[in-house]
């Protein structure tokens, strides 16, 4: 049948600015309450907040357990 070509749905390009992540206060009362329940000691607290010791092995987040 003439006139039938490939019709694909292309991904629309966005030409806007990237949104900046909001500044998060890791010492806010809500963050401290959350940390109280998830951290077991000071080293664990710092590790969870992103302050890792030099030479620490990289975490394997998202790895399948199969």
PDBQT receptor file of N, H, CA, C and O in Angstrom, charges set to zero:
ATOM      1  N   UNK A   1       0.838  -1.173   0.000  1.00  0.00    +0.000 N 
ATOM      2  CA  UNK A   1       0.000   0.000   0.000  1.00  0.00    +0.000 C 
ATOM      3  C   UNK A   1       0.884   1.237   0.000  1.00  0.00    +0.000 C 
ATOM      4  O   UNK A   1       1.724   1.393   0.886  1.00  0.00    +0.000 OA
ATOM      5  N   UNK A   2       0.713   2.102  -0.958  1.00  0.00    +0.000 N 
ATOM      6  H   UNK A   2       0.030   1.976  -1.678  1.00  0.00    +0.000 HD
ATOM      7  CA  UNK A   2       1.528   3.307  -1.014  1.00  0.00    +0.000 C 
ATOM      8  C   UNK A   2       1.140   4.287   0.094  1.00  0.00    +0.000 C 
ATOM      9  O   UNK A   2      -0.005   4.346   0.542  1.00  0.00    +0.000 OA
ATOM     10  N   UNK A   3       2.134   5.038   0.506  1.00  0.00    +0.000 N 
ATOM     11  H   UNK A   3       3.065   4.990   0.143  1.00  0.00    +0.000 HD
ATOM     12  CA  UNK A   3       1.892   6.058   1.530  1.00  0.00    +0.000 C 
ATOM     13  C   UNK A   3       2.105   5.562   2.947  1.00  0.00    +0.000 C 
ATOM     14  O   UNK A   3       2.008   6.335   3.900  1.00  0.00    +0.000 OA
ATOM     15  N   UNK A   4       2.393   4.285   3.088  1.00  0.00    +0.000 N 
ATOM     16  H   UNK A   4       2.472   3.657   2.314  1.00  0.00    +0.000 HD
ATOM     17  CA  UNK A   4       2.653   3.778   4.441  1.00  0.00    +0.000 C 
ATOM     18  C   UNK A   4       4.149   3.674   4.648  1.00  0.00    +0.000 C 
ATOM     19  O   UNK A   4       4.797   2.768   4.124  1.00  0.00    +0.000 OA
ATOM     20  N   UNK A   5       4.679   4.579   5.393  1.00  0.00    +0.000 N 
ATOM     21  H   UNK A   5       4.152   5.315   5.819  1.00  0.00    +0.000 HD
ATOM     22  CA  UNK A   5       6.101   4.554   5.699  1.00  0.00    +0.000 C 
ATOM     23  C   UNK A   5       6.302   4.159   7.143  1.00  0.00    +0.000 C 
ATOM     24  O   UNK A   5       5.350   3.900   7.880  1.00  0.00    +0.000 OA
ATOM     25  N   UNK A   6       7.556   4.118   7.526  1.00  0.00    +0.000 N 
ATOM     26  H   UNK A   6       8.329   4.328   6.927  1.00  0.00    +0.000 HD
ATOM     27  CA  UNK A   6       7.843   3.808   8.927  1.00  0.00    +0.000 C 
ATOM     28  C   UNK A   6       7.434   4.994   9.783  1.00  0.00    +0.000 C 
ATOM     29  O   UNK A   6       7.793   6.137   9.499  1.00  0.00    +0.000 OA
ATOM     30  N   UNK A   7       6.702   4.715  10.803  1.00  0.00    +0.000 N 
ATOM     31  H   UNK A   7       6.411   3.786  11.034  1.00  0.00    +0.000 HD
ATOM     32  CA  UNK A   7       6.311   5.762  11.745  1.00  0.00    +0.000 C 
ATOM     33  C   UNK A   7       6.817   5.347  13.119  1.00  0.00    +0.000 C 
ATOM     34  O   UNK A   7       6.264   4.446  13.750  1.00  0.00    +0.000 OA
ATOM     35  N   UNK A   8       7.848   5.996  13.564  1.00  0.00    +0.000 N 
ATOM     36  H   UNK A   8       8.297   6.727  13.051  1.00  0.00    +0.000 HD
ATOM     37  CA  UNK A   8       8.394   5.673  14.872  1.00  0.00    +0.000 C 
ATOM     38  C   UNK A   8       8.131   6.802  15.837  1.00  0.00    +0.000 C 
ATOM     39  O   UNK A   8       8.031   7.966  15.450  1.00  0.00    +0.000 OA
ATOM     40  N   UNK A   9       8.023   6.452  17.054  1.00  0.00    +0.000 N 
ATOM     41  H   UNK A   9       8.104   5.506  17.368  1.00  0.00    +0.000 HD
ATOM     42  CA  UNK A   9       7.839   7.478  18.078  1.00  0.00    +0.000 C 
ATOM     43  C   UNK A   9       9.212   7.889  18.573  1.00  0.00    +0.000 C 
ATOM     44  O   UNK A   9       9.881   7.128  19.272  1.00  0.00    +0.000 OA
ATOM     45  N   UNK A  10       9.624   9.074  18.217  1.00  0.00    +0.000 N 
ATOM     46  H   UNK A  10       9.080   9.692  17.650  1.00  0.00    +0.000 HD
ATOM     47  CA  UNK A  10      10.922   9.568  18.658  1.00  0.00    +0.000 C 
ATOM     48  C   UNK A  10      10.833  10.164  20.042  1.00  0.00    +0.000 C 
ATOM     49  O   UNK A  10       9.762  10.569  20.494  1.00  0.00    +0.000 OA
ATOM     50  N   UNK A  11      11.949  10.213  20.697  1.00  0.00    +0.000 N 
ATOM     51  H   UNK A  11      12.819   9.884  20.330  1.00  0.00    +0.000 HD
ATOM     52  CA  UNK A  11      11.998  10.795  22.021  1.00  0.00    +0.000 C 
ATOM     53  C   UNK A  11      12.080  12.314  21.875  1.00  0.00    +0.000 C 
ATOM     54  O   UNK A  11      12.937  12.831  21.158  1.00  0.00    +0.000 OA
ATOM     55  N   UNK A  12      11.201  13.008  22.544  1.00  0.00    +0.000 N 
ATOM     56  H   UNK A  12      10.505  12.589  23.126  1.00  0.00    +0.000 HD
ATOM     57  CA  UNK A  12      11.188  14.466  22.478  1.00  0.00    +0.000 C 
ATOM     58  C   UNK A  12      12.389  15.017  23.221  1.00  0.00    +0.000 C 
ATOM     59  O   UNK A  12      12.720  14.559  24.315  1.00  0.00    +0.000 OA
ATOM     60  N   UNK A  13      13.029  15.992  22.628  1.00  0.00    +0.000 N 
ATOM     61  H   UNK A  13      12.760  16.364  21.740  1.00  0.00    +0.000 HD
ATOM     62  CA  UNK A  13      14.196  16.603  23.265  1.00  0.00    +0.000 C 
ATOM     63  C   UNK A  13      13.751  17.788  24.105  1.00  0.00    +0.000 C 
ATOM     64  O   UNK A  13      12.955  18.615  23.659  1.00  0.00    +0.000 OA
ATOM     65  N   UNK A  14      14.254  17.860  25.284  1.00  0.00    +0.000 N 
ATOM     66  H   UNK A  14      14.900  17.188  25.646  1.00  0.00    +0.000 HD
ATOM     67  CA  UNK A  14      13.946  19.006  26.133  1.00  0.00    +0.000 C 
ATOM     68  C   UNK A  14      15.114  19.981  26.067  1.00  0.00    +0.000 C 
ATOM     69  O   UNK A  14      16.276  19.604  26.219  1.00  0.00    +0.000 OA
ATOM     70  N   UNK A  15      14.781  21.209  25.841  1.00  0.00    +0.000 N 
ATOM     71  H   UNK A  15      13.838  21.516  25.717  1.00  0.00    +0.000 HD
ATOM     72  CA  UNK A  15      15.815  22.233  25.708  1.00  0.00    +0.000 C 
ATOM     73  C   UNK A  15      15.853  23.146  26.925  1.00  0.00    +0.000 C 
ATOM     74  O   UNK A  15      16.382  24.256  26.846  1.00  0.00    +0.000 OA
ATOM     75  N   UNK A  16      15.307  22.701  28.036  1.00  0.00    +0.000 N 
ATOM     76  H   UNK A  16      14.878  21.800  28.099  1.00  0.00    +0.000 HD
ATOM     77  CA  UNK A  16      15.296  23.520  29.243  1.00  0.00    +0.000 C 
ATOM     78  C   UNK A  16      16.564  23.326  30.056  1.00  0.00    +0.000 C 
ATOM     79  O   UNK A  16      17.386  22.458  29.764  1.00  0.00    +0.000 OA
ATOM     80  N   UNK A  17      16.703  24.150  31.077  1.00  0.00    +0.000 N 
ATOM     81  H   UNK A  17      16.035  24.855  31.315  1.00  0.00    +0.000 HD
ATOM     82  CA  UNK A  17      17.856  24.024  31.966  1.00  0.00    +0.000 C 
ATOM     83  C   UNK A  17      17.671  22.826  32.881  1.00  0.00    +0.000 C 
ATOM     84  O   UNK A  17      16.546  22.449  33.211  1.00  0.00    +0.000 OA
ATOM     85  N   UNK A  18      18.790  22.230  33.287  1.00  0.00    +0.000 N 
ATOM     86  H   UNK A  18      19.703  22.536  33.018  1.00  0.00    +0.000 HD
ATOM     87  CA  UNK A  18      18.722  21.138  34.252  1.00  0.00    +0.000 C 
ATOM     88  C   UNK A  18      18.353  21.706  35.614  1.00  0.00    +0.000 C 
ATOM     89  O   UNK A  18      18.838  22.763  36.016  1.00  0.00    +0.000 OA
ATOM     90  N   UNK A  19      17.496  20.993  36.307  1.00  0.00    +0.000 N 
ATOM     91  H   UNK A  19      17.102  20.133  35.980  1.00  0.00    +0.000 HD
ATOM     92  CA  UNK A  19      17.102  21.451  37.628  1.00  0.00    +0.000 C 
ATOM     93  C   UNK A  19      18.197  21.114  38.627  1.00  0.00    +0.000 C 
ATOM     94  O   UNK A  19      18.728  20.004  38.642  1.00  0.00    +0.000 OA
ATOM     95  N   UNK A  20      18.522  22.091  39.455  1.00  0.00    +0.000 N 
ATOM     96  H   UNK A  20      18.091  22.994  39.442  1.00  0.00    +0.000 HD
ATOM     97  CA  UNK A  20      19.547  21.898  40.464  1.00  0.00    +0.000 C 
ATOM     98  C   UNK A  20      18.946  21.192  41.669  1.00  0.00    +0.000 C 
ATOM     99  O   UNK A  20      17.827  21.492  42.085  1.00  0.00    +0.000 OA
ATOM    100  N   UNK A  21      19.706  20.246  42.226  1.00  0.00    +0.000 N 
ATOM    101  H   UNK A  21      20.615  20.002  41.887  1.00  0.00    +0.000 HD
ATOM    102  CA  UNK A  21      19.228  19.552  43.414  1.00  0.00    +0.000 C 
ATOM    103  C   UNK A  21      19.194  20.530  44.577  1.00  0.00    +0.000 C 
ATOM    104  O   UNK A  21      20.102  21.346  44.729  1.00  0.00    +0.000 OA
ATOM    105  N   UNK A  22      18.157  20.454  45.396  1.00  0.00    +0.000 N 
ATOM    106  H   UNK A  22      17.419  19.790  45.273  1.00  0.00    +0.000 HD
ATOM    107  CA  UNK A  22      18.089  21.370  46.536  1.00  0.00    +0.000 C 
ATOM    108  C   UNK A  22      19.183  21.051  47.563  1.00  0.00    +0.000 C 
ATOM    109  O   UNK A  22      19.578  19.897  47.733  1.00  0.00    +0.000 OA
ATOM    110  N   UNK A  23      19.646  22.063  48.217  1.00  0.00    +0.000 N 
ATOM    111  H   UNK A  23      19.326  23.000  48.078  1.00  0.00    +0.000 HD
ATOM    112  CA  UNK A  23      20.661  21.900  49.268  1.00  0.00    +0.000 C 
ATOM    113  C   UNK A  23      20.012  21.207  50.462  1.00  0.00    +0.000 C 
ATOM    114  O   UNK A  23      18.978  21.655  50.956  1.00  0.00    +0.000 OA
ATOM    115  N   UNK A  24      20.610  20.129  50.917  1.00  0.00    +0.000 N 
ATOM    116  H   UNK A  24      21.450  19.765  50.515  1.00  0.00    +0.000 HD
ATOM    117  CA  UNK A  24      20.049  19.356  52.027  1.00  0.00    +0.000 C 
ATOM    118  C   UNK A  24      20.947  19.514  53.239  1.00  0.00    +0.000 C 
ATOM    119  O   UNK A  24      22.165  19.352  53.152  1.00  0.00    +0.000 OA
ATOM    120  N   UNK A  25      20.335  19.832  54.369  1.00  0.00    +0.000 N 
ATOM    121  H   UNK A  25      19.347  19.964  54.440  1.00  0.00    +0.000 HD
ATOM    122  CA  UNK A  25      21.079  19.983  55.613  1.00  0.00    +0.000 C 
ATOM    123  C   UNK A  25      21.117  18.630  56.318  1.00  0.00    +0.000 C 
ATOM    124  O   UNK A  25      20.093  18.153  56.807  1.00  0.00    +0.000 OA
ATOM    125  N   UNK A  26      22.309  18.006  56.372  1.00  0.00    +0.000 N 
ATOM    126  H   UNK A  26      23.141  18.394  55.975  1.00  0.00    +0.000 HD
ATOM    127  CA  UNK A  26      22.407  16.674  56.977  1.00  0.00    +0.000 C 
ATOM    128  C   UNK A  26      22.400  16.734  58.503  1.00  0.00    +0.000 C 
ATOM    129  O   UNK A  26      22.409  15.698  59.169  1.00  0.00    +0.000 OA
ATOM    130  N   UNK A  27      22.383  17.940  59.051  1.00  0.00    +0.000 N 
ATOM    131  H   UNK A  27      22.376  18.781  58.511  1.00  0.00    +0.000 HD
ATOM    132  CA  UNK A  27      22.323  18.079  60.508  1.00  0.00    +0.000 C 
ATOM    133  C   UNK A  27      20.967  18.583  60.981  1.00  0.00    +0.000 C 
ATOM    134  O   UNK A  27      20.826  18.996  62.132  1.00  0.00    +0.000 OA
ATOM    135  N   UNK A  28      19.967  18.553  60.101  1.00  0.00    +0.000 N 
ATOM    136  H   UNK A  28      20.081  18.218  59.166  1.00  0.00    +0.000 HD
ATOM    137  CA  UNK A  28      18.634  19.013  60.486  1.00  0.00    +0.000 C 
ATOM    138  C   UNK A  28      18.018  18.025  61.469  1.00  0.00    +0.000 C 
ATOM    139  O   UNK A  28      18.428  16.865  61.513  1.00  0.00    +0.000 OA
ATOM    140  N   UNK A  29      17.050  18.460  62.251  1.00  0.00    +0.000 N 
ATOM    141  H   UNK A  29      16.717  19.403  62.216  1.00  0.00    +0.000 HD
ATOM    142  CA  UNK A  29      16.426  17.545  63.225  1.00  0.00    +0.000 C 
ATOM    143  C   UNK A  29      15.829  16.295  62.577  1.00  0.00    +0.000 C 
ATOM    144  O   UNK A  29      15.925  15.207  63.143  1.00  0.00    +0.000 OA
ATOM    145  N   UNK A  30      15.219  16.432  61.406  1.00  0.00    +0.000 N 
ATOM    146  H   UNK A  30      15.141  17.316  60.946  1.00  0.00    +0.000 HD
ATOM    147  CA  UNK A  30      14.637  15.264  60.737  1.00  0.00    +0.000 C 
ATOM    148  C   UNK A  30      15.735  14.298  60.295  1.00  0.00    +0.000 C 
ATOM    149  O   UNK A  30      15.577  13.084  60.418  1.00  0.00    +0.000 OA
ATOM    150  N   UNK A  31      16.840  14.826  59.786  1.00  0.00    +0.000 N 
ATOM    151  H   UNK A  31      16.968  15.813  59.686  1.00  0.00    +0.000 HD
ATOM    152  CA  UNK A  31      17.949  13.974  59.357  1.00  0.00    +0.000 C 
ATOM    153  C   UNK A  31      18.596  13.286  60.553  1.00  0.00    +0.000 C 
ATOM    154  O   UNK A  31      18.994  12.125  60.458  1.00  0.00    +0.000 OA
ATOM    155  N   UNK A  32      18.702  13.982  61.664  1.00  0.00    +0.000 N 
ATOM    156  H   UNK A  32      18.378  14.925  61.741  1.00  0.00    +0.000 HD
ATOM    157  CA  UNK A  32      19.289  13.383  62.866  1.00  0.00    +0.000 C 
ATOM    158  C   UNK A  32      18.411  12.270  63.419  1.00  0.00    +0.000 C 
ATOM    159  O   UNK A  32      18.919  11.248  63.879  1.00  0.00    +0.000 OA
ATOM    160  N   UNK A  33      17.096  12.463  63.378  1.00  0.00    +0.000 N 
ATOM    161  H   UNK A  33      16.684  13.294  63.004  1.00  0.00    +0.000 HD
ATOM    162  CA  UNK A  33      16.190  11.420  63.850  1.00  0.00    +0.000 C 
ATOM    163  C   UNK A  33      16.296  10.189  62.963  1.00  0.00    +0.000 C 
ATOM    164  O   UNK A  33      16.310   9.064  63.462  1.00  0.00    +0.000 OA
ATOM    165  N   UNK A  34      16.370  10.392  61.664  1.00  0.00    +0.000 N 
ATOM    166  H   UNK A  34      16.359  11.306  61.258  1.00  0.00    +0.000 HD
ATOM    167  CA  UNK A  34      16.532   9.275  60.732  1.00  0.00    +0.000 C 
ATOM    168  C   UNK A  34      17.851   8.553  60.997  1.00  0.00    +0.000 C 
ATOM    169  O   UNK A  34      17.898   7.323  61.016  1.00  0.00    +0.000 OA
ATOM    170  N   UNK A  35      18.905   9.313  61.198  1.00  0.00    +0.000 N 
ATOM    171  H   UNK A  35      18.867  10.312  61.182  1.00  0.00    +0.000 HD
ATOM    172  CA  UNK A  35      20.227   8.739  61.450  1.00  0.00    +0.000 C 
ATOM    173  C   UNK A  35      20.257   7.958  62.761  1.00  0.00    +0.000 C 
ATOM    174  O   UNK A  35      20.948   6.945  62.870  1.00  0.00    +0.000 OA
ATOM    175  N   UNK A  36      19.518   8.424  63.742  1.00  0.00    +0.000 N 
ATOM    176  H   UNK A  36      18.956   9.247  63.654  1.00  0.00    +0.000 HD
ATOM    177  CA  UNK A  36      19.449   7.735  65.036  1.00  0.00    +0.000 C 
ATOM    178  C   UNK A  36      18.949   6.303  64.866  1.00  0.00    +0.000 C 
ATOM    179  O   UNK A  36      19.408   5.387  65.548  1.00  0.00    +0.000 OA
ATOM    180  N   UNK A  37      18.001   6.126  63.948  1.00  0.00    +0.000 N 
ATOM    181  H   UNK A  37      17.627   6.870  63.394  1.00  0.00    +0.000 HD
ATOM    182  CA  UNK A  37      17.409   4.804  63.766  1.00  0.00    +0.000 C 
ATOM    183  C   UNK A  37      18.191   3.911  62.805  1.00  0.00    +0.000 C 
ATOM    184  O   UNK A  37      18.055   2.689  62.872  1.00  0.00    +0.000 OA
ATOM    185  N   UNK A  38      19.011   4.483  61.908  1.00  0.00    +0.000 N 
ATOM    186  H   UNK A  38      19.121   5.476  61.854  1.00  0.00    +0.000 HD
ATOM    187  CA  UNK A  38      19.690   3.630  60.928  1.00  0.00    +0.000 C 
ATOM    188  C   UNK A  38      21.166   3.404  61.216  1.00  0.00    +0.000 C 
ATOM    189  O   UNK A  38      21.734   2.425  60.735  1.00  0.00    +0.000 OA
ATOM    190  N   UNK A  39      21.804   4.280  61.987  1.00  0.00    +0.000 N 
ATOM    191  H   UNK A  39      21.342   5.076  62.379  1.00  0.00    +0.000 HD
ATOM    192  CA  UNK A  39      23.237   4.132  62.250  1.00  0.00    +0.000 C 
ATOM    193  C   UNK A  39      23.453   3.451  63.591  1.00  0.00    +0.000 C 
ATOM    194  O   UNK A  39      22.685   3.644  64.533  1.00  0.00    +0.000 OA
ATOM    195  N   UNK A  40      24.514   2.648  63.665  1.00  0.00    +0.000 N 
ATOM    196  H   UNK A  40      25.139   2.491  62.900  1.00  0.00    +0.000 HD
ATOM    197  CA  UNK A  40      24.803   1.908  64.893  1.00  0.00    +0.000 C 
ATOM    198  C   UNK A  40      25.937   2.526  65.701  1.00  0.00    +0.000 C 
ATOM    199  O   UNK A  40      26.026   2.308  66.910  1.00  0.00    +0.000 OA
ATOM    200  N   UNK A  41      26.798   3.291  65.049  1.00  0.00    +0.000 N 
ATOM    201  H   UNK A  41      26.725   3.467  64.067  1.00  0.00    +0.000 HD
ATOM    202  CA  UNK A  41      27.893   3.961  65.751  1.00  0.00    +0.000 C 
ATOM    203  C   UNK A  41      28.361   5.142  64.904  1.00  0.00    +0.000 C 
ATOM    204  O   UNK A  41      27.817   5.390  63.828  1.00  0.00    +0.000 OA
ATOM    205  N   UNK A  42      29.352   5.860  65.380  1.00  0.00    +0.000 N 
ATOM    206  H   UNK A  42      29.793   5.659  66.255  1.00  0.00    +0.000 HD
ATOM    207  CA  UNK A  42      29.816   7.067  64.693  1.00  0.00    +0.000 C 
ATOM    208  C   UNK A  42      30.395   6.743  63.320  1.00  0.00    +0.000 C 
ATOM    209  O   UNK A  42      30.142   7.465  62.355  1.00  0.00    +0.000 OA
ATOM    210  N   UNK A  43      31.167   5.669  63.225  1.00  0.00    +0.000 N 
ATOM    211  H   UNK A  43      31.373   5.082  64.009  1.00  0.00    +0.000 HD
ATOM    212  CA  UNK A  43      31.758   5.303  61.942  1.00  0.00    +0.000 C 
ATOM    213  C   UNK A  43      30.670   4.963  60.925  1.00  0.00    +0.000 C 
ATOM    214  O   UNK A  43      30.773   5.323  59.753  1.00  0.00    +0.000 OA
ATOM    215  N   UNK A  44      29.635   4.274  61.376  1.00  0.00    +0.000 N 
ATOM    216  H   UNK A  44      29.551   3.981  62.329  1.00  0.00    +0.000 HD
ATOM    217  CA  UNK A  44      28.519   3.933  60.504  1.00  0.00    +0.000 C 
ATOM    218  C   UNK A  44      27.782   5.197  60.080  1.00  0.00    +0.000 C 
ATOM    219  O   UNK A  44      27.366   5.321  58.928  1.00  0.00    +0.000 OA
ATOM    220  N   UNK A  45      27.623   6.122  60.998  1.00  0.00    +0.000 N 
ATOM    221  H   UNK A  45      27.961   6.022  61.934  1.00  0.00    +0.000 HD
ATOM    222  CA  UNK A  45      26.975   7.406  60.703  1.00  0.00    +0.000 C 
ATOM    223  C   UNK A  45      27.723   8.150  59.604  1.00  0.00    +0.000 C 
ATOM    224  O   UNK A  45      27.112   8.618  58.643  1.00  0.00    +0.000 OA
ATOM    225  N   UNK A  46      29.032   8.259  59.742  1.00  0.00    +0.000 N 
ATOM    226  H   UNK A  46      29.528   7.879  60.522  1.00  0.00    +0.000 HD
ATOM    227  CA  UNK A  46      29.833   8.975  58.746  1.00  0.00    +0.000 C 
ATOM    228  C   UNK A  46      29.801   8.247  57.403  1.00  0.00    +0.000 C 
ATOM    229  O   UNK A  46      29.741   8.885  56.351  1.00  0.00    +0.000 OA
ATOM    230  N   UNK A  47      29.840   6.929  57.435  1.00  0.00    +0.000 N 
ATOM    231  H   UNK A  47      29.888   6.410  58.289  1.00  0.00    +0.000 HD
ATOM    232  CA  UNK A  47      29.805   6.147  56.202  1.00  0.00    +0.000 C 
ATOM    233  C   UNK A  47      28.484   6.375  55.464  1.00  0.00    +0.000 C 
ATOM    234  O   UNK A  47      28.479   6.531  54.243  1.00  0.00    +0.000 OA
ATOM    235  N   UNK A  48      27.374   6.394  56.190  1.00  0.00    +0.000 N 
ATOM    236  H   UNK A  48      27.378   6.267  57.182  1.00  0.00    +0.000 HD
ATOM    237  CA  UNK A  48      26.069   6.599  55.572  1.00  0.00    +0.000 C 
ATOM    238  C   UNK A  48      25.907   8.009  55.023  1.00  0.00    +0.000 C 
ATOM    239  O   UNK A  48      25.150   8.224  54.076  1.00  0.00    +0.000 OA
ATOM    240  N   UNK A  49      26.603   8.961  55.605  1.00  0.00    +0.000 N 
ATOM    241  H   UNK A  49      27.217   8.786  56.375  1.00  0.00    +0.000 HD
ATOM    242  CA  UNK A  49      26.512  10.351  55.151  1.00  0.00    +0.000 C 
ATOM    243  C   UNK A  49      27.508  10.673  54.037  1.00  0.00    +0.000 C 
ATOM    244  O   UNK A  49      27.541  11.801  53.544  1.00  0.00    +0.000 OA
ATOM    245  N   UNK A  50      28.314   9.695  53.638  1.00  0.00    +0.000 N 
ATOM    246  H   UNK A  50      28.287   8.779  54.038  1.00  0.00    +0.000 HD
ATOM    247  CA  UNK A  50      29.210   9.909  52.500  1.00  0.00    +0.000 C 
ATOM    248  C   UNK A  50      30.637  10.237  52.856  1.00  0.00    +0.000 C 
ATOM    249  O   UNK A  50      31.432  10.529  51.962  1.00  0.00    +0.000 OA
ATOM    250  N   UNK A  51      30.997  10.202  54.123  1.00  0.00    +0.000 N 
ATOM    251  H   UNK A  51      30.351   9.965  54.849  1.00  0.00    +0.000 HD
ATOM    252  CA  UNK A  51      32.369  10.477  54.553  1.00  0.00    +0.000 C 
ATOM    253  C   UNK A  51      33.077   9.147  54.786  1.00  0.00    +0.000 C 
ATOM    254  O   UNK A  51      33.140   8.649  55.910  1.00  0.00    +0.000 OA
ATOM    255  N   UNK A  52      33.604   8.583  53.707  1.00  0.00    +0.000 N 
ATOM    256  H   UNK A  52      33.552   8.987  52.794  1.00  0.00    +0.000 HD
ATOM    257  CA  UNK A  52      34.258   7.278  53.808  1.00  0.00    +0.000 C 
ATOM    258  C   UNK A  52      35.749   7.439  54.053  1.00  0.00    +0.000 C 
ATOM    259  O   UNK A  52      36.347   8.440  53.656  1.00  0.00    +0.000 OA
ATOM    260  N   UNK A  53      36.344   6.460  54.703  1.00  0.00    +0.000 N 
ATOM    261  H   UNK A  53      35.858   5.648  55.026  1.00  0.00    +0.000 HD
ATOM    262  CA  UNK A  53      37.762   6.521  55.015  1.00  0.00    +0.000 C 
ATOM    263  C   UNK A  53      38.570   6.253  53.746  1.00  0.00    +0.000 C 
ATOM    264  O   UNK A  53      38.079   5.605  52.822  1.00  0.00    +0.000 OA
ATOM    265  N   UNK A  54      39.814   6.753  53.698  1.00  0.00    +0.000 N 
ATOM    266  H   UNK A  54      40.213   7.280  54.448  1.00  0.00    +0.000 HD
ATOM    267  CA  UNK A  54      40.645   6.528  52.513  1.00  0.00    +0.000 C 
ATOM    268  C   UNK A  54      40.940   5.043  52.313  1.00  0.00    +0.000 C 
ATOM    269  O   UNK A  54      41.238   4.330  53.271  1.00  0.00    +0.000 OA
ATOM    270  N   UNK A  55      40.859   4.590  51.094  1.00  0.00    +0.000 N 
ATOM    271  H   UNK A  55      40.617   5.170  50.315  1.00  0.00    +0.000 HD
ATOM    272  CA  UNK A  55      41.149   3.205  50.787  1.00  0.00    +0.000 C 
ATOM    273  C   UNK A  55      39.999   2.256  51.048  1.00  0.00    +0.000 C 
ATOM    274  O   UNK A  55      40.181   1.040  50.993  1.00  0.00    +0.000 OA
ATOM    275  N   UNK A  56      38.806   2.790  51.333  1.00  0.00    +0.000 N 
ATOM    276  H   UNK A  56      38.658   3.778  51.378  1.00  0.00    +0.000 HD
ATOM    277  CA  UNK A  56      37.652   1.934  51.603  1.00  0.00    +0.000 C 
ATOM    278  C   UNK A  56      37.192   1.278  50.306  1.00  0.00    +0.000 C 
ATOM    279  O   UNK A  56      37.219   1.906  49.248  1.00  0.00    +0.000 OA
ATOM    280  N   UNK A  57      36.774   0.030  50.381  1.00  0.00    +0.000 N 
ATOM    281  H   UNK A  57      36.752  -0.481  51.241  1.00  0.00    +0.000 HD
ATOM    282  CA  UNK A  57      36.258  -0.610  49.165  1.00  0.00    +0.000 C 
ATOM    283  C   UNK A  57      34.957   0.049  48.733  1.00  0.00    +0.000 C 
ATOM    284  O   UNK A  57      34.151   0.457  49.569  1.00  0.00    +0.000 OA
ATOM    285  N   UNK A  58      34.757   0.148  47.423  1.00  0.00    +0.000 N 
ATOM    286  H   UNK A  58      35.411  -0.184  46.744  1.00  0.00    +0.000 HD
ATOM    287  CA  UNK A  58      33.534   0.776  46.919  1.00  0.00    +0.000 C 
ATOM    288  C   UNK A  58      32.364  -0.155  47.167  1.00  0.00    +0.000 C 
ATOM    289  O   UNK A  58      32.486  -1.375  47.065  1.00  0.00    +0.000 OA
ATOM    290  N   UNK A  59      31.209   0.452  47.502  1.00  0.00    +0.000 N 
ATOM    291  H   UNK A  59      31.110   1.444  47.585  1.00  0.00    +0.000 HD
ATOM    292  CA  UNK A  59      30.019  -0.355  47.786  1.00  0.00    +0.000 C 
ATOM    293  C   UNK A  59      29.482  -0.950  46.495  1.00  0.00    +0.000 C 
ATOM    294  O   UNK A  59      29.648  -0.380  45.417  1.00  0.00    +0.000 OA
ATOM    295  N   UNK A  60      28.840  -2.098  46.619  1.00  0.00    +0.000 N 
ATOM    296  H   UNK A  60      28.705  -2.561  47.496  1.00  0.00    +0.000 HD
ATOM    297  CA  UNK A  60      28.290  -2.787  45.448  1.00  0.00    +0.000 C 
ATOM    298  C   UNK A  60      26.781  -2.675  45.491  1.00  0.00    +0.000 C 
ATOM    299  O   UNK A  60      26.090  -3.690  45.577  1.00  0.00    +0.000 OA
ATOM    300  N   UNK A  61      26.254  -1.454  45.431  1.00  0.00    +0.000 N 
ATOM    301  H   UNK A  61      26.815  -0.630  45.361  1.00  0.00    +0.000 HD
ATOM    302  CA  UNK A  61      24.814  -1.227  45.470  1.00  0.00    +0.000 C 
ATOM    303  C   UNK A  61      24.182  -1.714  44.175  1.00  0.00    +0.000 C 
ATOM    304  O   UNK A  61      24.758  -1.573  43.096  1.00  0.00    +0.000 OA
ATOM    305  N   UNK A  62      23.003  -2.280  44.293  1.00  0.00    +0.000 N 
ATOM    306  H   UNK A  62      22.535  -2.394  45.170  1.00  0.00    +0.000 HD
ATOM    307  CA  UNK A  62      22.254  -2.696  43.133  1.00  0.00    +0.000 C 
ATOM    308  C   UNK A  62      22.701  -4.007  42.518  1.00  0.00    +0.000 C 
ATOM    309  O   UNK A  62      22.188  -4.396  41.469  1.00  0.00    +0.000 OA
ATOM    310  N   UNK A  63      23.642  -4.699  43.140  1.00  0.00    +0.000 N 
ATOM    311  H   UNK A  63      24.059  -4.383  43.992  1.00  0.00    +0.000 HD
ATOM    312  CA  UNK A  63      24.099  -5.966  42.600  1.00  0.00    +0.000 C 
ATOM    313  C   UNK A  63      23.051  -7.039  42.860  1.00  0.00    +0.000 C 
ATOM    314  O   UNK A  63      22.480  -7.112  43.948  1.00  0.00    +0.000 OA
ATOM    315  N   UNK A  64      22.804  -7.866  41.859  1.00  0.00    +0.000 N 
ATOM    316  H   UNK A  64      23.267  -7.807  40.975  1.00  0.00    +0.000 HD
ATOM    317  CA  UNK A  64      21.823  -8.942  42.003  1.00  0.00    +0.000 C 
ATOM    318  C   UNK A  64      22.316  -9.986  42.993  1.00  0.00    +0.000 C 
ATOM    319  O   UNK A  64      23.511 -10.271  43.065  1.00  0.00    +0.000 OA
ATOM    320  N   UNK A  65      21.393 -10.551  43.750  1.00  0.00    +0.000 N 
ATOM    321  H   UNK A  65      20.422 -10.320  43.691  1.00  0.00    +0.000 HD
ATOM    322  CA  UNK A  65      21.763 -11.570  44.734  1.00  0.00    +0.000 C 
ATOM    323  C   UNK A  65      21.339 -12.955  44.272  1.00  0.00    +0.000 C 
ATOM    324  O   UNK A  65      20.920 -13.779  45.085  1.00  0.00    +0.000 OA
ATOM    325  N   UNK A  66      21.444 -13.218  42.978  1.00  0.00    +0.000 N 
ATOM    326  H   UNK A  66      21.785 -12.548  42.318  1.00  0.00    +0.000 HD
ATOM    327  CA  UNK A  66      21.034 -14.525  42.470  1.00  0.00    +0.000 C 
ATOM    328  C   UNK A  66      22.215 -15.430  42.253  1.00  0.00    +0.000 C 
ATOM    329  O   UNK A  66      22.047 -16.572  41.827  1.00  0.00    +0.000 OA
TER     330      UNK A  66
